[in-house]
Amino acid sequence: EECFHVKDEL
Amino acid sequence: MNIFRLAGDMTHLMSVLVLLLKIHTIKSCAGISLKTQELYALVFATRYLDIFTDFISVYNTIMKLIFLGSSFSIVWYMRRHKLVRRSYDKEQDTFRHFFLVLPCLLLALVMNEKFTFKEVMWAFSLYLEAVAILPQLVLLQRTKNIDNLTGQYVFLLGAYRAFYIFNWIYRYFTEPHYVHWITWISGLVQTLLYADFFYYYFNSWKNNVKLHLPA
């Protein structure tokens, strides 16, 4: 499973 | 963090500061679309839902607070401040932004990374940000003389997302698994919407004439 998208961008 | 993303965030910050400077110092919002400002407040409100739950970095949190605070205070200024609201041309700023919000919401319900409230809201905020500038661009076409601060504001707002595109390209080639179509397509559409504005802005700067968009 693709690593969950951490929303690190603004 | 890479140089493109930092440049993008700084450009975005500058666009907000230019607008706050204009509204706060000369107490005027002439040429500024309240509809676009309200859409941006909604974009930040739906994108930064996790501001208190997921801590990324001090920088990230501070920037989120700045964007949230500035976008809501600009809406407040344009709606409530007795001096500023007088310079708001309500007759010209007639773009029905509801017709932007609804399609973005429907699209977010269908196209998202995961069907959870936060993920749908996040996708919604990306789609909405891509089209949020439309009321402002329509207003610029209607108002004949575009003052420098307004022109600079729109230019910086468009430039920030262009920097982000370079950031996504950079991260795609340097980080495994970094594939986020929703972000990329929204960001590309957003930047393309500025294309003609950039064209006229660059020409007005090159020929040193007042920025004037064809009706």
Chai-1 contact restraints between the chains, C-beta under 6 A:
chainA,res_idxA,chainB,res_idxB,connection_type,confidence,min_distance_angstrom,max_distance_angstrom,comment,restraint_id
A,E2,B,H177,contact,1.0,0.0,6.0,A-B,restraint_1
A,C3,B,H177,contact,1.0,0.0,6.0,A-B,restraint_2
A,H5,B,E113,contact,1.0,0.0,6.0,A-B,restraint_3
A,D8,B,I56,contact,1.0,0.0,6.0,A-B,restraint_4
A,L10,B,D9,contact,1.0,0.0,6.0,A-B,restraint_5
A,L10,B,M63,contact,1.0,0.0,6.0,A-B,restraint_6
